[in-house]
Amino acid sequence: MISKIKLAFAFSCIATSVLLAQNDSGVTTEQTISEDLHVIGSMQVGGDSDTSRNFGADTFIMSENNLRMYFEDTSTGSFPGNDWRFTFNDSGNGGSDYFSISDVTANRTPFRIDAGARSNALYIKSDGFVGFGTNDPRLPIHIQNGDTPGFRIHQDGSNGYQTQIWDFAGNESNFFIRDVTNSSQLPFKIRPNTPTNTMALGNAGNVGIDMTAAAFPNINSNASLVLGASDKGFLISRMTTAERTTFEGNLGTGEEGMMVYDSDTDNVEVWTGTEWKTSPSNQNLSLSNYILNIDGGNSADLEPLFTDILTRLDNLESSSSGTSNDATPNFFNYQTALSDTNGNTLANTNVSLRFSIRENTTDGTVVYQETHALTTTAQGIAALTIGNGNVISGVFADINWGASAHFLQIEVDITGGSTYANLGTTQFVSVPYALHAATADRLSGSSATSSRQASGQDPRDARIEALEEELRRMREQQAEILRRLNN
């Protein structure tokens, strides 16, 4: 009898244990294990665990309709103690399917993967290269997809700055930068197969264009922009005269030097800061009654220059006789461009000039002195003949040019009075020495022709030298006139 009672109690205990294990809402469902727990085999955890589960290759399975894993760090003091949570899907009806890692302490979710994300959406290779859309990244960051791969930078305004979005992307048509915020404009493009060094930026802040034939960065450091092609040109902005006039309303002194091509006039126009000026290389010239007209409204009175040329030719014809009755004129031409102390041209101005011829040195004895009162041209040019002025002292014809060096002192009063300012003293080189040749003929009683013929020399050498000097001065005068016109 006693043995039967013991057996019945054992059956009762076993039955009770089985019941408690299967009852998820019973009185005693929690267990505390105070030592290490080793589970040999797989494990299933959660309110929906079942004994029929086939684990397959899975070692750990969580089964429940609200899956979370919470990592609570109970460290104290200065030890790190942040708490973390793994979340699997939203818990509410109609929520999102995803996996996320949350910083519970800071209440943030720095990492999330939505259900359905493509394979290799994020792939970190063993060499540290990161692939987006590829499991074989070839660079530290490798982005790959089937249509216009790219990436976006987005300033969202959270720090008080204006919102701005930029896209960097590329496809079979071009690589581009897109300004998403401003109507998705494309300010920058590069076409496929663009040559190496099509555009190169130098370390001097300069830019090279079409530098394909040069070793980068072989850019001239003295130039802001270098065009390296030998088979292409530089095409500047083209506009009609009407468009250029409208454009002028936007310009001021800060745009001085800007160039455009006027397609109506076929001229390159340069902005001076106040007006357009036609490039000199494209100007047309016309001459009427000694007035030289230039496209753009500029003109110059060349009558003084023509008069001077004719006078010089007359002098040459007179000197060509070369006889003892030599008709070498006792004067020579002089021309200068005058300006005030500020560099302003003295146009159409009454001026006075005084000329002194000194012997031996720049401050030597004055052997001849004369004055001239005249009016300058529109270009500030004063033209006269020395020897035909108002004589103050000396006789021009009696100057012995061959006896010693002679110097010409020039003084001017730009008000037309007699308070002269010294412009300097210059030694005569060759022009008046033609006069010396004529003097020598008279003193010797024979012509320069006969003496030069006797010595085997050309009798007109001195005169030719004088003519060459005159022509040189004429070229200088012409260059000065053209310079003033272009300015």
LUMVEX-306738 format. One record per residue (C-alpha): x, z, y. Coordinates in nm, 2 decimals. Example, Ala and Ser with C-alpha at 12.3 -4.5 7.8 and 13.67 -1.06 7.14 Angstrom:
<atoms>
@X:1.23 Z:0.78 Y:-0.45
@X:1.37 Z:0.71 Y:-0.11
</atoms>
This chain:
<atoms>
@X:0.00 Z:0.00 Y:0.00
@X:0.28 Z:0.09 Y:0.24
@X:0.45 Z:-0.24 Y:0.16
@X:0.14 Z:-0.44 Y:0.25
@X:0.11 Z:-0.26 Y:0.58
@X:0.47 Z:-0.35 Y:0.67
@X:0.42 Z:-0.72 Y:0.58
@X:0.10 Z:-0.74 Y:0.79
@X:0.29 Z:-0.59 Y:1.09
@X:0.57 Z:-0.85 Y:1.06
@X:0.32 Z:-1.14 Y:1.05
@X:0.15 Z:-0.99 Y:1.36
@X:0.48 Z:-0.98 Y:1.55
@X:0.56 Z:-1.33 Y:1.47
@X:0.22 Z:-1.45 Y:1.57
@X:0.24 Z:-1.27 Y:1.90
@X:0.59 Z:-1.42 Y:1.98
@X:0.46 Z:-1.77 Y:1.92
@X:0.16 Z:-1.72 Y:2.13
@X:0.37 Z:-1.59 Y:2.43
@X:0.61 Z:-1.88 Y:2.41
@X:0.33 Z:-2.14 Y:2.42
@X:0.13 Z:-1.97 Y:2.70
@X:0.25 Z:-2.10 Y:3.03
@X:0.02 Z:-1.87 Y:3.23
@X:0.06 Z:-1.55 Y:3.01
@X:0.18 Z:-1.21 Y:3.12
@X:0.55 Z:-1.24 Y:3.02
@X:0.68 Z:-1.59 Y:3.08
@X:1.01 Z:-1.51 Y:3.26
@X:1.34 Z:-1.44 Y:3.09
@X:1.65 Z:-1.29 Y:3.23
@X:1.98 Z:-1.38 Y:3.07
@X:2.26 Z:-1.16 Y:3.20
@X:2.54 Z:-1.34 Y:3.02
@X:2.66 Z:-1.70 Y:2.98
@X:2.42 Z:-1.94 Y:2.82
@X:2.54 Z:-2.22 Y:2.61
@X:2.28 Z:-2.48 Y:2.50
@X:2.39 Z:-2.70 Y:2.22
@X:2.18 Z:-3.01 Y:2.25
@X:1.96 Z:-3.14 Y:2.53
@X:1.74 Z:-2.95 Y:2.77
@X:1.40 Z:-3.01 Y:2.93
@X:1.29 Z:-2.80 Y:3.23
@X:0.96 Z:-2.80 Y:3.42
@X:0.60 Z:-2.73 Y:3.41
@X:0.53 Z:-3.05 Y:3.21
@X:0.79 Z:-3.01 Y:2.94
@X:0.67 Z:-3.09 Y:2.59
@X:0.81 Z:-3.03 Y:2.24
@X:0.77 Z:-3.40 Y:2.15
@X:1.02 Z:-3.52 Y:2.40
@X:1.28 Z:-3.77 Y:2.27
@X:1.59 Z:-3.70 Y:2.48
@X:1.77 Z:-4.02 Y:2.38
@X:2.10 Z:-4.02 Y:2.57
@X:1.97 Z:-3.78 Y:2.84
@X:2.12 Z:-3.43 Y:2.83
@X:1.90 Z:-3.28 Y:3.10
@X:1.54 Z:-3.37 Y:3.18
@X:1.31 Z:-3.23 Y:3.45
@X:0.94 Z:-3.28 Y:3.40
@X:0.70 Z:-3.18 Y:3.67
@X:0.47 Z:-3.33 Y:3.94
@X:0.68 Z:-3.18 Y:4.22
@X:1.04 Z:-3.20 Y:4.14
@X:1.30 Z:-3.02 Y:4.35
@X:1.64 Z:-2.86 Y:4.29
@X:1.75 Z:-2.59 Y:4.53
@X:2.11 Z:-2.47 Y:4.57
@X:2.12 Z:-2.13 Y:4.73
@X:2.47 Z:-2.01 Y:4.83
@X:2.45 Z:-1.63 Y:4.86
@X:2.80 Z:-1.59 Y:5.01
@X:2.84 Z:-1.35 Y:5.29
@X:3.08 Z:-1.28 Y:5.57
@X:3.31 Z:-1.57 Y:5.67
@X:3.26 Z:-1.76 Y:5.34
@X:3.07 Z:-2.09 Y:5.36
@X:2.71 Z:-2.04 Y:5.26
@X:2.51 Z:-2.35 Y:5.34
@X:2.20 Z:-2.42 Y:5.12
@X:2.12 Z:-2.76 Y:4.98
@X:1.82 Z:-2.93 Y:4.81
@X:1.77 Z:-3.24 Y:4.59
@X:1.42 Z:-3.38 Y:4.65
@X:1.26 Z:-3.63 Y:4.41
@X:0.96 Z:-3.81 Y:4.58
@X:0.71 Z:-3.67 Y:4.83
@X:0.47 Z:-3.41 Y:4.70
@X:0.16 Z:-3.54 Y:4.88
@X:-0.08 Z:-3.80 Y:4.76
@X:0.02 Z:-4.15 Y:4.89
@X:0.37 Z:-4.03 Y:4.98
@X:0.70 Z:-4.21 Y:4.94
@X:0.91 Z:-4.25 Y:4.62
@X:1.27 Z:-4.16 Y:4.69
@X:1.57 Z:-3.94 Y:4.61
@X:1.73 Z:-3.74 Y:4.89
@X:1.99 Z:-3.47 Y:4.96
@X:1.88 Z:-3.22 Y:5.23
@X:2.08 Z:-2.97 Y:5.43
@X:1.84 Z:-2.69 Y:5.40
@X:2.02 Z:-2.46 Y:5.64
@X:2.02 Z:-2.72 Y:5.92
@X:1.68 Z:-2.87 Y:5.82
@X:1.83 Z:-3.22 Y:5.80
@X:1.83 Z:-3.50 Y:5.54
@X:2.16 Z:-3.69 Y:5.57
@X:2.12 Z:-3.90 Y:5.25
@X:1.82 Z:-4.08 Y:5.10
@X:1.76 Z:-4.36 Y:4.85
@X:1.42 Z:-4.52 Y:4.84
@X:1.27 Z:-4.63 Y:4.51
@X:1.32 Z:-5.01 Y:4.45
@X:1.65 Z:-5.03 Y:4.64
@X:1.85 Z:-5.33 Y:4.52
@X:2.13 Z:-5.29 Y:4.28
@X:2.47 Z:-5.22 Y:4.44
@X:2.30 Z:-5.14 Y:4.77
@X:2.59 Z:-4.90 Y:4.81
@X:2.89 Z:-4.93 Y:4.59
@X:3.22 Z:-4.73 Y:4.63
@X:3.50 Z:-4.88 Y:4.44
@X:3.79 Z:-4.69 Y:4.29
@X:4.02 Z:-4.82 Y:4.57
@X:3.79 Z:-4.67 Y:4.84
@X:3.64 Z:-5.01 Y:4.94
@X:3.27 Z:-4.98 Y:5.01
@X:3.03 Z:-5.26 Y:4.91
@X:2.69 Z:-5.32 Y:5.05
@X:2.50 Z:-5.55 Y:4.82
@X:2.81 Z:-5.61 Y:4.60
@X:2.99 Z:-5.42 Y:4.32
@X:3.31 Z:-5.60 Y:4.40
@X:3.40 Z:-5.51 Y:4.76
@X:3.72 Z:-5.70 Y:4.88
@X:3.77 Z:-5.52 Y:5.21
@X:3.72 Z:-5.16 Y:5.32
@X:3.37 Z:-5.27 Y:5.42
@X:3.21 Z:-5.56 Y:5.24
@X:2.85 Z:-5.67 Y:5.32
@X:2.68 Z:-5.93 Y:5.10
@X:2.33 Z:-6.08 Y:5.06
@X:2.17 Z:-6.42 Y:5.03
@X:2.07 Z:-6.49 Y:5.39
@X:2.26 Z:-6.40 Y:5.71
@X:2.44 Z:-6.08 Y:5.62
@X:2.52 Z:-5.86 Y:5.92
@X:2.51 Z:-5.52 Y:6.07
@X:2.34 Z:-5.36 Y:6.37
@X:2.46 Z:-5.11 Y:6.63
@X:2.18 Z:-4.93 Y:6.81
@X:2.19 Z:-4.70 Y:7.11
@X:1.86 Z:-4.52 Y:7.07
@X:1.83 Z:-4.34 Y:7.40
@X:1.85 Z:-3.99 Y:7.24
@X:2.14 Z:-3.89 Y:7.47
@X:1.97 Z:-4.02 Y:7.79
@X:2.13 Z:-4.36 Y:7.80
@X:1.93 Z:-4.68 Y:7.81
@X:1.83 Z:-4.82 Y:7.47
@X:2.04 Z:-5.12 Y:7.36
@X:2.06 Z:-5.30 Y:7.02
@X:2.33 Z:-5.55 Y:6.91
@X:2.35 Z:-5.75 Y:6.59
@X:2.67 Z:-5.89 Y:6.44
@X:2.59 Z:-6.15 Y:6.17
@X:2.69 Z:-6.48 Y:6.02
@X:2.56 Z:-6.77 Y:5.81
@X:2.63 Z:-7.13 Y:5.73
@X:2.56 Z:-7.23 Y:6.09
@X:2.77 Z:-6.98 Y:6.28
@X:2.90 Z:-6.62 Y:6.33
@X:2.71 Z:-6.47 Y:6.62
@X:2.64 Z:-6.17 Y:6.83
@X:2.28 Z:-6.12 Y:6.91
@X:2.14 Z:-5.91 Y:7.21
@X:1.83 Z:-5.79 Y:7.03
@X:1.71 Z:-5.58 Y:7.33
@X:1.71 Z:-5.88 Y:7.56
@X:1.50 Z:-6.14 Y:7.38
@X:1.75 Z:-6.17 Y:7.09
@X:1.98 Z:-6.39 Y:7.30
@X:2.30 Z:-6.52 Y:7.14
@X:2.58 Z:-6.49 Y:7.40
@X:2.86 Z:-6.56 Y:7.15
@X:2.90 Z:-6.80 Y:6.86
@X:3.17 Z:-6.93 Y:6.63
@X:3.11 Z:-7.24 Y:6.42
@X:3.24 Z:-7.26 Y:6.06
@X:3.58 Z:-7.43 Y:6.03
@X:3.68 Z:-7.35 Y:6.39
@X:4.06 Z:-7.40 Y:6.40
@X:4.31 Z:-7.11 Y:6.41
@X:4.39 Z:-6.99 Y:6.77
@X:4.10 Z:-7.18 Y:6.93
@X:4.09 Z:-6.89 Y:7.16
@X:4.37 Z:-6.64 Y:7.19
@X:4.40 Z:-6.33 Y:7.41
@X:4.75 Z:-6.25 Y:7.53
@X:4.88 Z:-5.90 Y:7.60
@X:4.92 Z:-5.98 Y:7.97
@X:4.54 Z:-6.02 Y:8.01
@X:4.56 Z:-6.39 Y:7.98
@X:4.36 Z:-6.63 Y:7.77
@X:4.47 Z:-6.93 Y:7.57
@X:4.22 Z:-7.20 Y:7.47
@X:4.30 Z:-7.45 Y:7.19
@X:4.63 Z:-7.30 Y:7.11
@X:4.62 Z:-7.44 Y:6.76
@X:4.96 Z:-7.61 Y:6.80
@X:5.13 Z:-7.30 Y:6.93
@X:5.26 Z:-6.99 Y:6.76
@X:5.02 Z:-6.71 Y:6.86
@X:5.04 Z:-6.55 Y:7.11
@X:5.25 Z:-6.82 Y:7.28
@X:5.05 Z:-6.80 Y:7.61
@X:5.22 Z:-6.84 Y:7.95
@X:5.21 Z:-6.49 Y:8.10
@X:5.20 Z:-6.63 Y:8.45
@X:4.87 Z:-6.80 Y:8.39
@X:4.53 Z:-6.64 Y:8.36
@X:4.40 Z:-6.93 Y:8.15
@X:4.61 Z:-7.17 Y:7.95
@X:4.47 Z:-7.49 Y:7.79
@X:4.70 Z:-7.59 Y:7.50
@X:4.54 Z:-7.92 Y:7.39
@X:4.73 Z:-8.25 Y:7.44
@X:4.42 Z:-8.46 Y:7.35
@X:4.15 Z:-8.29 Y:7.56
@X:4.08 Z:-8.22 Y:7.92
@X:3.93 Z:-7.95 Y:8.14
@X:3.56 Z:-8.02 Y:8.23
@X:3.44 Z:-7.81 Y:8.53
@X:3.08 Z:-7.74 Y:8.62
@X:2.89 Z:-8.06 Y:8.73
@X:2.61 Z:-8.06 Y:8.98
@X:2.44 Z:-8.29 Y:9.23
@X:2.48 Z:-8.25 Y:9.60
@X:2.14 Z:-8.09 Y:9.63
@X:2.22 Z:-7.84 Y:9.35
@X:2.56 Z:-7.77 Y:9.52
@X:2.39 Z:-7.70 Y:9.85
@X:2.14 Z:-7.46 Y:9.68
@X:2.43 Z:-7.29 Y:9.49
@X:2.61 Z:-7.24 Y:9.82
@X:2.35 Z:-6.98 Y:9.91
@X:2.50 Z:-6.75 Y:9.65
@X:2.86 Z:-6.78 Y:9.77
@X:3.07 Z:-6.59 Y:10.02
@X:3.43 Z:-6.51 Y:10.09
@X:3.47 Z:-6.35 Y:9.75
@X:3.43 Z:-6.69 Y:9.58
@X:3.70 Z:-6.87 Y:9.78
@X:3.87 Z:-7.13 Y:9.56
@X:3.56 Z:-7.19 Y:9.34
@X:3.55 Z:-7.56 Y:9.22
@X:3.26 Z:-7.78 Y:9.11
@X:3.23 Z:-8.15 Y:9.05
@X:2.97 Z:-8.33 Y:9.27
@X:2.82 Z:-8.60 Y:9.05
@X:2.66 Z:-8.78 Y:9.35
@X:2.98 Z:-8.83 Y:9.54
@X:3.22 Z:-8.82 Y:9.24
@X:3.43 Z:-8.56 Y:9.42
@X:3.58 Z:-8.23 Y:9.33
@X:3.45 Z:-7.98 Y:9.58
@X:3.64 Z:-7.65 Y:9.66
@X:3.47 Z:-7.36 Y:9.83
@X:3.68 Z:-7.22 Y:10.12
@X:3.48 Z:-6.90 Y:10.16
@X:3.26 Z:-7.06 Y:10.43
@X:3.21 Z:-7.42 Y:10.33
@X:3.28 Z:-7.69 Y:10.07
@X:3.60 Z:-7.90 Y:10.11
@X:3.67 Z:-8.22 Y:9.92
@X:3.98 Z:-8.22 Y:9.71
@X:4.24 Z:-8.43 Y:9.89
@X:4.31 Z:-8.64 Y:9.59
@X:3.95 Z:-8.78 Y:9.61
@X:3.94 Z:-8.84 Y:9.98
@X:3.90 Z:-9.19 Y:10.13
@X:4.09 Z:-9.29 Y:10.45
@X:3.99 Z:-9.54 Y:10.72
@X:4.17 Z:-9.63 Y:11.04
@X:3.99 Z:-9.75 Y:11.36
@X:4.16 Z:-9.78 Y:11.70
@X:4.44 Z:-9.54 Y:11.61
@X:4.19 Z:-9.28 Y:11.47
@X:4.25 Z:-9.19 Y:11.11
@X:3.92 Z:-9.08 Y:10.95
@X:3.90 Z:-8.88 Y:10.62
@X:3.60 Z:-8.82 Y:10.40
@X:3.45 Z:-8.48 Y:10.48
@X:3.45 Z:-8.52 Y:10.86
@X:3.82 Z:-8.47 Y:10.94
@X:4.01 Z:-8.71 Y:11.17
@X:4.34 Z:-8.75 Y:11.35
@X:4.45 Z:-8.94 Y:11.66
@X:4.76 Z:-9.14 Y:11.55
@X:4.81 Z:-9.32 Y:11.88
@X:5.11 Z:-9.11 Y:11.98
@X:5.27 Z:-9.18 Y:11.65
@X:5.21 Z:-9.55 Y:11.68
@X:5.34 Z:-9.56 Y:12.03
@X:5.65 Z:-9.38 Y:11.92
@X:5.70 Z:-9.62 Y:11.63
@X:5.67 Z:-9.92 Y:11.86
@X:5.91 Z:-9.77 Y:12.11
@X:6.17 Z:-9.72 Y:11.84
@X:6.12 Z:-10.07 Y:11.71
@X:6.18 Z:-10.20 Y:12.07
@X:6.49 Z:-10.00 Y:12.09
@X:6.62 Z:-10.14 Y:11.77
@X:6.56 Z:-10.50 Y:11.88
@X:6.74 Z:-10.42 Y:12.21
@X:7.03 Z:-10.28 Y:12.03
@X:7.06 Z:-10.57 Y:11.78
@X:7.24 Z:-10.79 Y:12.04
@X:7.56 Z:-10.58 Y:12.01
@X:7.74 Z:-10.75 Y:12.31
@X:7.94 Z:-10.61 Y:12.60
@X:7.61 Z:-10.61 Y:12.80
@X:7.47 Z:-10.37 Y:12.54
@X:7.11 Z:-10.28 Y:12.62
@X:7.11 Z:-9.94 Y:12.44
@X:6.84 Z:-9.73 Y:12.61
@X:6.96 Z:-9.42 Y:12.79
@X:6.69 Z:-9.20 Y:12.63
@X:6.57 Z:-9.10 Y:12.29
@X:6.23 Z:-8.99 Y:12.15
@X:6.13 Z:-8.64 Y:12.07
@X:5.81 Z:-8.50 Y:11.91
@X:5.70 Z:-8.15 Y:11.80
@X:5.39 Z:-7.96 Y:11.69
@X:5.31 Z:-7.66 Y:11.91
@X:5.12 Z:-7.34 Y:11.82
@X:5.08 Z:-7.00 Y:11.98
@X:5.23 Z:-6.67 Y:11.86
@X:4.94 Z:-6.62 Y:11.62
@X:5.00 Z:-6.96 Y:11.45
@X:4.70 Z:-7.13 Y:11.62
@X:4.75 Z:-7.50 Y:11.70
@X:4.77 Z:-7.57 Y:12.07
@X:4.53 Z:-7.87 Y:12.06
@X:4.46 Z:-8.07 Y:12.39
@X:4.67 Z:-7.81 Y:12.59
@X:4.87 Z:-7.86 Y:12.91
@X:5.23 Z:-7.75 Y:12.84
@X:5.57 Z:-7.77 Y:13.00
@X:5.90 Z:-7.83 Y:12.82
@X:6.25 Z:-7.80 Y:12.95
@X:6.55 Z:-7.97 Y:12.77
@X:6.91 Z:-7.88 Y:12.84
@X:7.21 Z:-8.07 Y:12.68
@X:7.51 Z:-7.84 Y:12.64
@X:7.87 Z:-7.93 Y:12.56
@X:8.09 Z:-7.78 Y:12.28
@X:7.88 Z:-7.47 Y:12.19
@X:7.52 Z:-7.36 Y:12.19
@X:7.58 Z:-7.17 Y:12.51
@X:7.82 Z:-7.42 Y:12.66
@X:7.81 Z:-7.59 Y:13.00
@X:7.48 Z:-7.77 Y:13.08
@X:7.57 Z:-8.13 Y:13.14
@X:7.21 Z:-8.25 Y:13.17
@X:6.87 Z:-8.08 Y:13.22
@X:6.52 Z:-8.22 Y:13.27
@X:6.15 Z:-8.10 Y:13.24
@X:5.83 Z:-8.26 Y:13.10
@X:5.47 Z:-8.17 Y:13.18
@X:5.22 Z:-8.32 Y:12.93
@X:4.90 Z:-8.26 Y:12.72
@X:4.92 Z:-8.21 Y:12.35
@X:4.71 Z:-8.41 Y:12.10
@X:4.41 Z:-8.28 Y:11.90
@X:4.67 Z:-8.18 Y:11.64
@X:4.89 Z:-7.99 Y:11.89
@X:5.16 Z:-8.26 Y:11.89
@X:5.38 Z:-8.32 Y:12.20
@X:5.56 Z:-8.66 Y:12.21
@X:5.80 Z:-8.76 Y:12.49
@X:6.14 Z:-8.93 Y:12.55
@X:6.44 Z:-8.72 Y:12.65
@X:6.62 Z:-8.90 Y:12.93
@X:6.30 Z:-9.01 Y:13.11
@X:6.19 Z:-8.67 Y:13.23
@X:6.20 Z:-8.49 Y:13.56
@X:6.58 Z:-8.45 Y:13.61
@X:6.69 Z:-8.10 Y:13.72
@X:7.06 Z:-8.16 Y:13.70
@X:7.32 Z:-8.42 Y:13.56
@X:7.30 Z:-8.79 Y:13.48
@X:7.18 Z:-8.88 Y:13.13
@X:7.38 Z:-9.21 Y:13.13
@X:7.70 Z:-9.03 Y:13.22
@X:7.70 Z:-8.80 Y:12.91
@X:8.02 Z:-8.86 Y:12.72
@X:7.88 Z:-8.83 Y:12.37
@X:8.21 Z:-8.90 Y:12.19
@X:8.42 Z:-8.65 Y:12.38
@X:8.28 Z:-8.33 Y:12.22
@X:7.99 Z:-8.19 Y:12.03
@X:7.66 Z:-8.17 Y:12.22
@X:7.37 Z:-7.93 Y:12.17
@X:7.00 Z:-7.96 Y:12.27
@X:6.83 Z:-7.64 Y:12.40
@X:6.45 Z:-7.65 Y:12.40
@X:6.23 Z:-7.43 Y:12.61
@X:5.85 Z:-7.43 Y:12.65
@X:5.58 Z:-7.28 Y:12.87
@X:5.25 Z:-7.31 Y:12.68
@X:5.05 Z:-7.24 Y:12.99
@X:5.19 Z:-7.55 Y:13.17
@X:5.39 Z:-7.35 Y:13.42
@X:5.76 Z:-7.29 Y:13.47
@X:5.81 Z:-6.96 Y:13.28
@X:5.99 Z:-7.10 Y:12.98
@X:6.04 Z:-6.94 Y:12.64
@X:6.35 Z:-7.04 Y:12.45
@X:6.27 Z:-7.22 Y:12.12
@X:6.63 Z:-7.25 Y:12.02
@X:6.94 Z:-7.47 Y:12.04
@X:7.03 Z:-7.74 Y:11.79
@X:7.34 Z:-7.96 Y:11.76
@X:7.30 Z:-8.34 Y:11.79
@X:7.39 Z:-8.51 Y:11.46
@X:7.35 Z:-8.88 Y:11.49
@X:7.07 Z:-9.01 Y:11.72
@X:7.24 Z:-9.00 Y:12.06
@X:7.57 Z:-9.12 Y:11.92
@X:7.43 Z:-9.48 Y:11.93
@X:7.45 Z:-9.42 Y:12.31
@X:7.82 Z:-9.33 Y:12.26
@X:7.87 Z:-9.66 Y:12.09
@X:7.74 Z:-9.84 Y:12.39
@X:7.96 Z:-9.63 Y:12.62
@X:8.26 Z:-9.72 Y:12.42
@X:8.18 Z:-10.09 Y:12.45
@X:8.17 Z:-10.07 Y:12.83
@X:8.49 Z:-9.86 Y:12.86
@X:8.69 Z:-10.09 Y:12.63
@X:8.57 Z:-10.41 Y:12.80
@X:8.47 Z:-10.55 Y:12.46
@X:8.16 Z:-10.54 Y:12.24
@X:8.12 Z:-10.32 Y:11.94
@X:8.06 Z:-10.64 Y:11.76
@X:8.41 Z:-10.78 Y:11.81
@X:8.58 Z:-10.44 Y:11.74
@X:8.39 Z:-10.38 Y:11.42
@X:8.44 Z:-10.74 Y:11.31
@X:8.81 Z:-10.70 Y:11.36
@X:8.82 Z:-10.39 Y:11.14
@X:8.60 Z:-10.55 Y:10.87
@X:8.30 Z:-10.32 Y:10.94
@X:7.94 Z:-10.41 Y:11.00
@X:7.90 Z:-10.42 Y:11.38
@X:7.55 Z:-10.26 Y:11.35
@X:7.66 Z:-9.95 Y:11.14
@X:7.60 Z:-9.71 Y:11.43
@X:7.26 Z:-9.86 Y:11.51
@X:7.16 Z:-9.85 Y:11.15
@X:7.25 Z:-9.49 Y:11.13
@X:7.04 Z:-9.42 Y:11.44
@X:6.75 Z:-9.61 Y:11.29
@X:6.77 Z:-9.42 Y:10.96
@X:6.76 Z:-9.09 Y:11.15
@X:6.46 Z:-9.21 Y:11.36
@X:6.28 Z:-9.31 Y:11.04
@X:6.35 Z:-8.98 Y:10.88
@X:6.20 Z:-8.80 Y:11.18
@X:5.90 Z:-9.03 Y:11.17
@X:5.84 Z:-8.94 Y:10.80
@X:5.85 Z:-8.57 Y:10.89
@X:5.60 Z:-8.63 Y:11.17
@X:5.36 Z:-8.81 Y:10.94
@X:5.39 Z:-8.54 Y:10.68
@X:5.31 Z:-8.28 Y:10.94
@X:5.00 Z:-8.47 Y:11.05
@X:4.87 Z:-8.50 Y:10.69
@X:4.94 Z:-8.13 Y:10.63
@X:4.74 Z:-8.03 Y:10.93
@X:4.45 Z:-8.26 Y:10.82
@X:4.44 Z:-8.11 Y:10.48
@X:4.43 Z:-7.76 Y:10.63
</atoms>
